[in-house]
Amino acid sequence: MSGIVYVRGDATAPQGKGVKIIAHVCNDLGGWGKGFVLALSRRWPEPEAAYRRWHRERARNDFALGAAQFVQVGPYVWVANLVGQRGMRTGRSTGAPVRYEAIDAALGLLAAKAEELGASVHMPRIGCGLAGGKWSLVEPLITERLTARGIPVAVYDFGA
């Protein structure tokens, strides 16, 4: 038993009561424009603006693989920008841009923030879309970093 609850629905509309953190994986190039981030940007402008500013000012902050940025978008809702993807896929790319060790490090930061806020964590299958990762490798990281610490996690599969 992983402790992860799987939900059919939209991760940008997290279910349940209390403080919620919506987590997703970003690349380390400052690119925001495909995949789950489009759904985030349709709902709230703040996560994209914060991510772009974080990347632009990276010489003076902690922006890097394995970093996490937390953006409050409502009284009880936060978005976690987790940098877990090296570059982006292009027509000539070989190999997936996912970086499991970076996702693992960012999940550790997410766990600390979730504990601080008393929050549950909500996400799509992070690192497994455009980043090209395998859920069989990401799921144990979530279990170890989050659910093993008692943090409730819901993973959303979009669609009917």
Contacts in CASP RR format, 6 or more apart in sequence:
PFRMAT RR
TARGET T0000
AUTHOR 0000-0000-0000
METHOD contacts of the structure
MODEL  1
MSGIVYVRGDATAPQGKGVKIIAHVCNDLGGWGKGFVLALSRRWPEPEAA
YRRWHRERARNDFALGAAQFVQVGPYVWVANLVGQRGMRTGRSTGAPVRY
EAIDAALGLLAAKAEELGASVHMPRIGCGLAGGKWSLVEPLITERLTARG
IPVAVYDFGA
2 139 0 8 1.000
2 142 0 8 1.000
2 143 0 8 1.000
2 147 0 8 1.000
3 143 0 8 1.000
3 147 0 8 1.000
3 153 0 8 1.000
4 139 0 8 1.000
4 142 0 8 1.000
4 143 0 8 1.000
4 147 0 8 1.000
4 153 0 8 1.000
4 154 0 8 1.000
4 155 0 8 1.000
5 152 0 8 1.000
5 153 0 8 1.000
5 154 0 8 1.000
5 155 0 8 1.000
6 154 0 8 1.000
6 155 0 8 1.000
6 157 0 8 1.000
7 15 0 8 1.000
7 154 0 8 1.000
7 155 0 8 1.000
7 156 0 8 1.000
7 157 0 8 1.000
8 156 0 8 1.000
8 157 0 8 1.000
8 158 0 8 1.000
8 159 0 8 1.000
8 160 0 8 1.000
9 156 0 8 1.000
9 157 0 8 1.000
9 158 0 8 1.000
9 159 0 8 1.000
10 39 0 8 1.000
10 156 0 8 1.000
10 158 0 8 1.000
11 22 0 8 1.000
11 24 0 8 1.000
11 36 0 8 1.000
11 39 0 8 1.000
11 122 0 8 1.000
11 123 0 8 1.000
11 124 0 8 1.000
11 156 0 8 1.000
11 158 0 8 1.000
12 22 0 8 1.000
12 39 0 8 1.000
12 40 0 8 1.000
12 42 0 8 1.000
12 43 0 8 1.000
14 20 0 8 1.000
14 22 0 8 1.000
14 77 0 8 1.000
14 120 0 8 1.000
14 122 0 8 1.000
14 154 0 8 1.000
14 156 0 8 1.000
15 122 0 8 1.000
15 154 0 8 1.000
16 120 0 8 1.000
18 76 0 8 1.000
18 119 0 8 1.000
18 120 0 8 1.000
19 76 0 8 1.000
19 77 0 8 1.000
19 78 0 8 1.000
19 117 0 8 1.000
19 118 0 8 1.000
19 119 0 8 1.000
19 120 0 8 1.000
20 76 0 8 1.000
20 77 0 8 1.000
20 78 0 8 1.000
20 119 0 8 1.000
20 120 0 8 1.000
20 121 0 8 1.000
20 122 0 8 1.000
21 70 0 8 1.000
21 77 0 8 1.000
21 78 0 8 1.000
21 79 0 8 1.000
21 80 0 8 1.000
21 110 0 8 1.000
21 113 0 8 1.000
21 114 0 8 1.000
21 117 0 8 1.000
21 119 0 8 1.000
21 120 0 8 1.000
21 121 0 8 1.000
21 122 0 8 1.000
22 40 0 8 1.000
22 77 0 8 1.000
22 78 0 8 1.000
22 79 0 8 1.000
22 80 0 8 1.000
22 122 0 8 1.000
22 123 0 8 1.000
23 79 0 8 1.000
23 80 0 8 1.000
23 82 0 8 1.000
23 110 0 8 1.000
23 121 0 8 1.000
23 122 0 8 1.000
23 123 0 8 1.000
23 126 0 8 1.000
24 36 0 8 1.000
24 37 0 8 1.000
24 40 0 8 1.000
24 79 0 8 1.000
24 80 0 8 1.000
24 81 0 8 1.000
24 82 0 8 1.000
24 123 0 8 1.000
24 124 0 8 1.000
24 126 0 8 1.000
25 82 0 8 1.000
25 83 0 8 1.000
25 84 0 8 1.000
25 85 0 8 1.000
25 98 0 8 1.000
25 103 0 8 1.000
25 106 0 8 1.000
25 126 0 8 1.000
25 127 0 8 1.000
25 131 0 8 1.000
26 32 0 8 1.000
26 37 0 8 1.000
26 51 0 8 1.000
26 81 0 8 1.000
26 82 0 8 1.000
26 83 0 8 1.000
26 84 0 8 1.000
26 85 0 8 1.000
27 83 0 8 1.000
27 84 0 8 1.000
27 85 0 8 1.000
27 86 0 8 1.000
27 87 0 8 1.000
27 88 0 8 1.000
27 97 0 8 1.000
27 131 0 8 1.000
28 63 0 8 1.000
28 64 0 8 1.000
28 65 0 8 1.000
28 83 0 8 1.000
28 84 0 8 1.000
28 85 0 8 1.000
28 86 0 8 1.000
28 87 0 8 1.000
29 55 0 8 1.000
29 87 0 8 1.000
29 88 0 8 1.000
30 51 0 8 1.000
30 52 0 8 1.000
30 55 0 8 1.000
31 52 0 8 1.000
31 55 0 8 1.000
31 88 0 8 1.000
32 41 0 8 1.000
32 48 0 8 1.000
32 51 0 8 1.000
32 52 0 8 1.000
33 41 0 8 1.000
34 130 0 8 1.000
35 129 0 8 1.000
35 130 0 8 1.000
36 124 0 8 1.000
36 129 0 8 1.000
37 47 0 8 1.000
37 48 0 8 1.000
40 47 0 8 1.000
40 48 0 8 1.000
40 79 0 8 1.000
41 47 0 8 1.000
41 48 0 8 1.000
43 73 0 8 1.000
44 73 0 8 1.000
44 79 0 8 1.000
46 71 0 8 1.000
46 72 0 8 1.000
46 73 0 8 1.000
46 79 0 8 1.000
47 71 0 8 1.000
47 73 0 8 1.000
47 79 0 8 1.000
47 81 0 8 1.000
50 69 0 8 1.000
50 71 0 8 1.000
50 81 0 8 1.000
51 69 0 8 1.000
51 71 0 8 1.000
51 81 0 8 1.000
54 61 0 8 1.000
54 63 0 8 1.000
54 69 0 8 1.000
54 81 0 8 1.000
55 63 0 8 1.000
57 63 0 8 1.000
58 64 0 8 1.000
63 69 0 8 1.000
63 83 0 8 1.000
64 83 0 8 1.000
65 83 0 8 1.000
65 84 0 8 1.000
65 86 0 8 1.000
65 99 0 8 1.000
65 101 0 8 1.000
65 102 0 8 1.000
65 105 0 8 1.000
66 82 0 8 1.000
66 83 0 8 1.000
66 84 0 8 1.000
66 99 0 8 1.000
66 101 0 8 1.000
66 102 0 8 1.000
66 103 0 8 1.000
66 105 0 8 1.000
66 106 0 8 1.000
66 109 0 8 1.000
67 82 0 8 1.000
67 83 0 8 1.000
67 105 0 8 1.000
67 106 0 8 1.000
67 109 0 8 1.000
68 80 0 8 1.000
68 81 0 8 1.000
68 82 0 8 1.000
68 83 0 8 1.000
68 106 0 8 1.000
68 108 0 8 1.000
68 109 0 8 1.000
68 110 0 8 1.000
68 113 0 8 1.000
69 80 0 8 1.000
69 81 0 8 1.000
70 78 0 8 1.000
70 79 0 8 1.000
70 80 0 8 1.000
70 81 0 8 1.000
70 113 0 8 1.000
71 78 0 8 1.000
71 79 0 8 1.000
71 80 0 8 1.000
71 81 0 8 1.000
72 78 0 8 1.000
73 79 0 8 1.000
78 113 0 8 1.000
78 117 0 8 1.000
78 119 0 8 1.000
80 106 0 8 1.000
80 110 0 8 1.000
80 113 0 8 1.000
80 121 0 8 1.000
82 103 0 8 1.000
82 106 0 8 1.000
82 107 0 8 1.000
82 109 0 8 1.000
82 110 0 8 1.000
82 126 0 8 1.000
83 102 0 8 1.000
83 106 0 8 1.000
84 98 0 8 1.000
84 99 0 8 1.000
84 102 0 8 1.000
84 103 0 8 1.000
84 106 0 8 1.000
84 127 0 8 1.000
84 131 0 8 1.000
85 97 0 8 1.000
85 98 0 8 1.000
85 99 0 8 1.000
85 102 0 8 1.000
85 127 0 8 1.000
85 130 0 8 1.000
85 131 0 8 1.000
86 97 0 8 1.000
86 98 0 8 1.000
86 99 0 8 1.000
86 102 0 8 1.000
87 97 0 8 1.000
88 97 0 8 1.000
88 130 0 8 1.000
89 96 0 8 1.000
89 97 0 8 1.000
89 130 0 8 1.000
89 132 0 8 1.000
96 131 0 8 1.000
96 132 0 8 1.000
96 133 0 8 1.000
97 130 0 8 1.000
97 131 0 8 1.000
97 132 0 8 1.000
98 127 0 8 1.000
98 128 0 8 1.000
98 131 0 8 1.000
98 132 0 8 1.000
98 133 0 8 1.000
100 133 0 8 1.000
100 137 0 8 1.000
100 138 0 8 1.000
100 141 0 8 1.000
103 126 0 8 1.000
103 127 0 8 1.000
103 138 0 8 1.000
103 141 0 8 1.000
104 141 0 8 1.000
104 145 0 8 1.000
107 141 0 8 1.000
107 142 0 8 1.000
107 145 0 8 1.000
107 146 0 8 1.000
108 145 0 8 1.000
110 121 0 8 1.000
110 145 0 8 1.000
110 146 0 8 1.000
111 145 0 8 1.000
111 146 0 8 1.000
111 149 0 8 1.000
111 151 0 8 1.000
113 119 0 8 1.000
114 120 0 8 1.000
114 121 0 8 1.000
114 146 0 8 1.000
114 151 0 8 1.000
115 149 0 8 1.000
115 151 0 8 1.000
119 151 0 8 1.000
120 151 0 8 1.000
120 152 0 8 1.000
120 153 0 8 1.000
120 154 0 8 1.000
121 146 0 8 1.000
121 151 0 8 1.000
121 152 0 8 1.000
121 153 0 8 1.000
121 154 0 8 1.000
122 153 0 8 1.000
122 154 0 8 1.000
122 156 0 8 1.000
123 153 0 8 1.000
123 154 0 8 1.000
123 155 0 8 1.000
123 156 0 8 1.000
124 155 0 8 1.000
124 156 0 8 1.000
124 157 0 8 1.000
124 158 0 8 1.000
125 135 0 8 1.000
125 138 0 8 1.000
125 155 0 8 1.000
125 157 0 8 1.000
126 138 0 8 1.000
126 142 0 8 1.000
127 133 0 8 1.000
127 138 0 8 1.000
128 134 0 8 1.000
128 135 0 8 1.000
128 138 0 8 1.000
142 153 0 8 1.000
142 155 0 8 1.000
146 153 0 8 1.000
147 153 0 8 1.000
END
